[in-house]
């Protein structure tokens, strides 16, 4: 999993998880300050990418991703909703639950 923040298509990666294999449901316990997560701007876009590693080509490919924000994740937490994840082709594939 990778976390990117930014706007105007100028994103910067600020987190990369450890590699895990063959787990379709994974819980992450991530803690960030507002400054680390969104530069203290709750509406700043945050892109969450789940990466698939092609072992033959030794390349990473985005499996599913979403663009959200701290404000949107707070809304999801309060209403117990999930953030929709999409494939690079735009197909809905999974949900991200904010706990």
Sine and cosine of phi, psi and omega as CSV:
sin_phi,cos_phi,sin_psi,cos_psi,sin_omega,cos_omega
0.00,0.00,0.66,-0.75,0.06,-1.00
-0.81,-0.59,0.60,-0.80,0.09,-1.00
-0.89,-0.45,0.76,-0.65,0.00,-1.00
-0.82,-0.58,0.55,-0.84,0.07,-1.00
-0.72,-0.69,0.46,-0.89,0.04,-1.00
0.48,-0.87,-0.15,-0.99,0.06,-1.00
-0.48,-0.88,0.16,-0.99,-0.02,-1.00
0.80,0.59,0.67,0.75,0.01,-1.00
0.85,0.53,0.40,0.92,0.04,-1.00
-0.90,-0.44,0.98,0.22,-0.06,-1.00
-0.99,-0.11,0.53,-0.85,0.04,-1.00
-0.83,-0.56,0.77,-0.64,0.03,-1.00
-0.97,0.26,0.77,-0.63,0.02,-1.00
-0.84,-0.55,-0.03,1.00,0.06,-1.00
-0.43,-0.90,0.63,-0.77,0.11,-0.99
-0.64,-0.77,0.81,-0.59,-0.03,-1.00
-0.98,0.19,0.20,-0.98,0.14,-0.99
-0.93,0.37,0.36,-0.93,0.02,-1.00
-0.97,0.24,0.65,-0.76,0.16,-0.99
-0.69,-0.73,0.40,-0.92,-0.13,-0.99
-0.86,-0.51,0.72,-0.69,0.17,-0.98
0.82,0.57,0.64,0.77,0.10,-1.00
-0.87,-0.50,0.89,-0.45,-0.04,-1.00
-1.00,0.03,-0.41,0.91,0.08,-1.00
-0.85,-0.52,0.86,-0.52,-0.07,-1.00
-0.72,-0.70,0.76,-0.65,0.08,-1.00
-0.99,-0.10,0.74,-0.67,0.07,-1.00
-0.90,-0.45,0.70,-0.71,0.09,-1.00
-0.93,-0.36,1.00,0.04,-0.07,-1.00
-0.96,-0.27,0.67,-0.74,0.04,-1.00
-0.77,-0.64,0.82,-0.57,0.03,-1.00
-0.71,-0.71,0.50,-0.87,0.18,-0.98
-0.98,0.22,0.27,-0.96,0.07,-1.00
-0.86,0.51,-0.59,0.81,0.01,-1.00
-0.91,0.41,-0.67,0.74,0.00,-1.00
-0.93,0.36,-0.65,0.76,-0.10,-1.00
-0.98,0.22,-0.69,0.72,-0.14,-0.99
-0.56,-0.83,0.40,0.92,0.00,-1.00
0.82,0.57,0.54,0.84,-0.01,-1.00
0.88,0.47,0.42,0.91,0.05,-1.00
-0.87,-0.49,0.99,-0.13,-0.09,-1.00
-0.84,0.54,-0.40,0.92,-0.01,-1.00
-1.00,-0.02,-0.04,1.00,-0.02,-1.00
-0.89,0.46,0.76,-0.65,0.01,-1.00
-0.89,0.47,0.69,-0.73,0.09,-1.00
-0.83,-0.56,0.83,-0.55,0.04,-1.00
-0.98,-0.20,0.78,-0.62,0.03,-1.00
-0.94,-0.35,0.86,-0.50,-0.05,-1.00
-0.87,-0.49,0.73,-0.68,0.16,-0.99
-0.97,-0.26,0.84,-0.54,-0.20,-0.98
-0.97,-0.23,0.63,-0.78,0.14,-0.99
-0.94,-0.34,0.77,-0.64,-0.03,-1.00
-1.00,-0.08,0.88,-0.48,0.08,-1.00
-0.99,0.12,0.96,-0.28,-0.09,-1.00
-0.93,0.36,-0.42,0.91,-0.02,-1.00
-0.98,0.19,-0.69,0.73,0.00,-1.00
-1.00,0.02,-0.20,0.98,-0.08,-1.00
0.83,0.55,0.70,0.71,0.01,-1.00
-0.81,-0.59,0.48,-0.87,0.10,-0.99
-0.99,-0.12,0.65,-0.76,0.07,-1.00
-0.78,-0.62,0.61,-0.80,0.06,-1.00
-0.95,0.30,0.84,-0.54,0.04,-1.00
-1.00,0.06,-0.80,0.60,0.09,-1.00
-0.58,-0.82,0.40,-0.92,-0.03,-1.00
-0.37,-0.93,0.20,-0.98,0.13,-0.99
-0.45,-0.89,0.39,-0.92,0.15,-0.99
-0.91,-0.41,0.81,-0.58,-0.04,-1.00
-0.64,-0.77,-0.31,-0.95,0.05,-1.00
-0.44,-0.90,0.22,-0.98,0.07,-1.00
-0.87,0.49,-0.65,0.76,0.02,-1.00
-0.88,0.48,-0.70,0.71,0.00,-1.00
-0.92,0.39,-0.67,0.75,0.03,-1.00
-0.91,0.42,-0.56,0.83,0.07,-1.00
-0.91,0.42,-0.65,0.76,0.07,-1.00
-0.89,0.46,-0.69,0.72,0.02,-1.00
-0.89,0.46,-0.66,0.75,0.02,-1.00
-0.89,0.45,-0.72,0.69,-0.05,-1.00
-0.91,0.42,-0.59,0.81,-0.05,-1.00
-0.99,-0.16,0.06,1.00,-0.02,-1.00
0.82,0.57,0.63,0.78,0.09,-1.00
-0.99,-0.17,0.10,-0.99,0.02,-1.00
-0.86,-0.50,0.38,-0.92,0.10,-1.00
-1.00,-0.01,0.77,-0.64,-0.03,-1.00
-0.96,0.27,0.69,-0.72,0.08,-1.00
-0.97,-0.23,0.58,-0.82,-0.05,-1.00
-0.79,-0.62,0.52,-0.86,0.15,-0.99
-0.96,0.27,0.23,-0.97,0.06,-1.00
-0.86,0.51,-0.41,0.91,0.03,-1.00
-0.99,0.12,-0.10,0.99,0.04,-1.00
0.99,-0.13,0.12,0.99,0.02,-1.00
-0.99,0.14,0.71,-0.70,0.07,-1.00
-0.92,0.40,0.77,-0.64,-0.01,-1.00
-0.45,-0.89,1.00,0.10,0.06,-1.00
0.98,-0.22,0.21,-0.98,0.00,-1.00
-0.67,-0.74,0.51,-0.86,0.03,-1.00
-0.95,-0.32,0.88,-0.47,0.00,-1.00
-0.99,-0.12,0.76,-0.65,0.01,-1.00
-0.99,-0.15,0.86,-0.50,-0.02,-1.00
-0.94,-0.35,0.00,0.00,0.00,0.00
